[in-house]
Amino acid sequence: MQSPSPITTVLFDLDDTLLEYNRSRAAALRAAFDDAGTEPFCGPEDLRRAARAVEGADSDREFLRHLFAVAADRAGASDRCDPAALARAYDGARDHADVAFRPGAEAALALREEYAVGLITNGSRATQRTKLEALGIDDAFETAVYAGDGVASKPDPEPFERALAALDATPAECLYVGNSLYADVRGAGDAGLRTAWFPTSDAADANPDPDPVPDYVLDSLSDLPALLRAA
């Protein structure tokens, strides 16, 4: 049996993979409902599931508007929901500069001394670069693809293909690291990349038998250098 190609390239997701907001999604969502004067009808996990149904948003604010519309419809709350007001309130409840590294992220980013390193994130360039600049890693990647900002969002193969083309890499020699089974593991796997799932603690508890199945599961990004040496 043919051995897998050596990994030369590592691509990362951003939100909840390399970094996370200091204010929890639950707290931001509660503040958004309060500011919009709307009785709560969903939680963070409901929004995460609703995000799979949102396509073609031209901005972060438009994405949020569609997101709350889908979540309200699923909760039977469309008659008491103003998606635009909730989108404004939720966006205002999250300070994009108030972020922190997830465990091991700095060690993982040091891999750029040995590997080609890139970023693929579902989010606008302006919003995501605010986060990168806040942590001083805006120049840490050889390429960055802002999916959803004129590029199809993950799990569509387009953002993965764009990153590979920019790095002159093949899918077989690339590892993609992300927290979302749907956007990251499914998207990268369908594009032919090897996948490492780095779940949040809630996601790990909720998915003891992950589907799709990633090639690797990480407890911390600090485990990534050893994984690459063994791959």
Wavefront OBJ file of the C-alpha trace (Angstrom):
o trace
v 0.000 0.000 0.000
v 1.307 3.439 -0.946
v 2.378 5.624 1.963
v 0.614 8.980 2.325
v 2.441 12.022 1.000
v 4.540 13.928 3.538
v 2.736 16.953 4.936
v 4.321 20.185 3.722
v 1.433 22.586 4.304
v -0.804 23.337 7.290
v -4.004 25.346 6.922
v -5.937 26.672 9.907
v -9.460 27.811 10.616
v -9.621 30.937 12.790
v -12.672 31.269 15.067
v -12.762 28.710 17.895
v -9.634 27.101 16.442
v -6.758 29.551 16.777
v -8.680 32.073 18.849
v -11.910 32.646 20.723
v -13.829 35.622 22.019
v -13.299 36.445 25.684
v -17.048 37.053 25.933
v -18.952 33.820 25.453
v -21.441 33.366 22.638
v -24.154 32.740 25.216
v -23.460 36.057 26.970
v -23.341 37.956 23.676
v -26.591 36.353 22.561
v -28.356 37.236 25.821
v -27.198 40.838 25.432
v -28.398 40.918 21.820
v -31.891 39.711 22.710
v -32.047 42.251 25.527
v -30.821 45.138 23.364
v -33.212 44.218 20.530
v -36.142 43.905 22.947
v -36.837 40.340 21.819
v -37.754 37.368 23.978
v -34.981 34.757 23.546
v -35.907 31.937 21.175
v -32.573 30.219 20.540
v -29.174 29.457 22.008
v -25.652 29.335 20.562
v -26.012 25.736 19.409
v -29.233 26.586 17.567
v -27.381 29.350 15.732
v -24.535 26.999 14.903
v -26.967 24.584 13.276
v -28.844 27.388 11.521
v -25.598 28.639 9.979
v -25.550 25.607 7.699
v -28.635 26.946 5.934
v -27.216 30.426 5.281
v -25.695 30.931 1.845
v -24.678 33.885 -0.278
v -24.372 36.576 2.420
v -22.307 39.530 1.192
v -21.284 40.791 4.637
v -21.047 39.669 8.256
v -24.140 41.736 9.114
v -26.138 40.181 6.273
v -25.016 36.732 7.393
v -26.269 37.440 10.912
v -29.584 38.746 9.593
v -30.134 35.553 7.612
v -28.928 33.492 10.566
v -31.477 34.937 12.984
v -34.222 34.635 10.374
v -33.496 30.910 9.959
v -33.263 30.342 13.711
v -36.525 32.214 14.331
v -38.318 30.241 11.648
v -37.140 26.953 13.138
v -38.229 28.065 16.605
v -41.635 29.254 15.402
v -40.705 32.779 16.437
v -40.698 34.607 13.108
v -43.689 36.727 14.140
v -41.767 38.253 17.076
v -38.303 38.491 15.556
v -36.698 41.420 13.751
v -33.645 39.710 12.193
v -32.014 43.014 11.224
v -32.321 44.398 14.768
v -30.937 41.197 16.262
v -28.069 41.189 13.765
v -27.125 44.745 14.753
v -27.403 43.957 18.452
v -25.406 40.730 18.254
v -22.689 42.348 16.158
v -22.487 45.148 18.689
v -22.287 42.693 21.584
v -19.068 41.163 20.245
v -15.821 43.104 20.398
v -13.717 41.635 17.601
v -10.539 42.870 19.279
v -11.428 41.190 22.597
v -10.079 37.752 21.707
v -7.602 35.237 23.120
v -5.582 32.335 21.793
v -7.034 28.859 22.190
v -4.754 26.344 23.975
v -1.533 25.713 22.086
v -2.235 28.158 19.264
v 1.051 30.010 19.588
v 3.010 26.746 19.474
v 1.043 25.688 16.412
v 1.737 28.953 14.609
v 5.472 28.481 15.207
v 5.207 25.682 12.646
v 5.550 28.339 9.957
v 9.299 27.996 10.445
v 9.069 24.458 9.014
v 5.842 24.328 6.991
v 3.875 26.496 4.620
v 1.065 27.893 6.778
v -2.219 29.398 5.632
v -5.593 30.517 6.955
v -9.119 29.778 5.714
v -11.890 31.469 7.661
v -15.587 32.056 7.128
v -15.803 35.784 7.749
v -15.128 39.146 6.215
v -11.591 40.408 5.795
v -12.245 43.472 7.979
v -13.699 41.535 10.901
v -11.170 38.728 10.837
v -8.171 41.005 10.452
v -9.291 42.935 13.532
v -8.936 39.692 15.487
v -5.601 38.796 13.899
v -4.180 42.248 14.589
v -5.389 42.141 18.201
v -3.226 39.056 18.765
v -0.327 40.219 16.615
v -0.648 37.411 14.063
v -1.847 39.348 11.026
v 1.426 38.471 9.254
v 1.600 34.841 10.425
v 0.214 33.265 7.245
v 1.597 32.896 3.748
v -1.950 33.118 2.441
v -5.343 33.929 3.955
v -8.704 33.148 2.365
v -11.698 35.017 3.786
v -14.494 32.682 2.718
v -17.846 34.382 2.369
v -16.137 37.647 1.373
v -16.498 37.197 -2.386
v -15.546 33.536 -2.004
v -17.893 30.625 -1.281
v -18.030 29.739 2.415
v -16.748 26.486 3.846
v -17.622 23.617 3.427
v -17.599 24.536 -0.278
v -14.306 23.380 -1.855
v -13.540 26.811 -3.349
v -11.752 28.359 -0.336
v -9.608 25.248 0.112
v -8.717 25.214 -3.572
v -7.797 28.905 -3.459
v -5.470 28.424 -0.503
v -3.776 25.420 -2.086
v -3.281 27.286 -5.352
v -1.754 30.270 -3.544
v 0.708 27.967 -1.772
v 1.360 25.787 -4.829
v 0.392 22.747 -2.742
v -1.616 19.607 -3.455
v -4.442 18.344 -1.227
v -2.462 15.184 -0.434
v 0.374 17.136 1.194
v -1.874 19.423 3.246
v -3.365 19.142 6.737
v -6.347 21.309 7.658
v -7.018 22.123 11.318
v -10.445 23.314 12.455
v -13.110 23.055 15.126
v -16.236 22.503 13.013
v -17.147 19.016 11.840
v -19.422 20.511 9.198
v -17.456 23.440 7.780
v -13.913 22.281 8.490
v -13.717 18.491 8.609
v -16.344 17.894 5.940
v -15.181 20.761 3.748
v -11.481 19.949 3.861
v -12.069 16.213 3.601
v -14.274 16.617 0.539
v -11.507 18.750 -1.012
v -9.022 15.911 -0.473
v -7.080 17.341 2.481
v -6.227 15.473 5.645
v -8.108 16.837 8.631
v -7.387 17.472 12.297
v -10.402 18.267 14.462
v -9.765 20.577 17.417
v -13.170 20.776 19.097
v -14.265 23.087 21.839
v -15.070 21.199 25.036
v -18.809 21.491 24.367
v -18.433 20.134 20.832
v -16.279 17.235 22.011
v -18.877 16.275 24.634
v -21.708 16.554 22.095
v -19.919 14.485 19.431
v -18.287 11.426 21.054
v -18.536 9.678 17.665
v -17.833 12.528 15.230
v -19.379 12.469 11.777
v -17.647 13.025 9.444
v -14.669 11.258 10.970
v -11.504 13.391 11.030
v -8.085 11.906 10.377
v -6.865 13.218 13.726
v -8.369 14.683 16.899
v -6.454 17.263 18.944
v -6.889 17.998 22.646
v -4.610 21.030 22.287
v -2.947 22.736 19.361
v 0.342 22.161 21.185
v -0.060 18.503 20.131
v 0.154 19.481 16.463
v 3.971 19.469 16.056
v 4.191 15.881 17.341
v 1.285 14.850 15.107
v 3.063 16.261 12.063
v 6.310 14.519 12.925
v 4.458 11.204 13.147
v 2.259 11.697 10.067
l 1 2 3 4 5 6 7 8 9 10 11 12 13 14 15 16 17 18 19 20 21 22 23 24 25 26 27 28 29 30 31 32 33 34 35 36 37 38 39 40 41 42 43 44 45 46 47 48 49 50 51 52 53 54 55 56 57 58 59 60 61 62 63 64 65 66 67 68 69 70 71 72 73 74 75 76 77 78 79 80 81 82 83 84 85 86 87 88 89 90 91 92 93 94 95 96 97 98 99 100 101 102 103 104 105 106 107 108 109 110 111 112 113 114 115 116 117 118 119 120 121 122 123 124 125 126 127 128 129 130 131 132 133 134 135 136 137 138 139 140 141 142 143 144 145 146 147 148 149 150 151 152 153 154 155 156 157 158 159 160 161 162 163 164 165 166 167 168 169 170 171 172 173 174 175 176 177 178 179 180 181 182 183 184 185 186 187 188 189 190 191 192 193 194 195 196 197 198 199 200 201 202 203 204 205 206 207 208 209 210 211 212 213 214 215 216 217 218 219 220 221 222 223 224 225 226 227 228 229 230 231
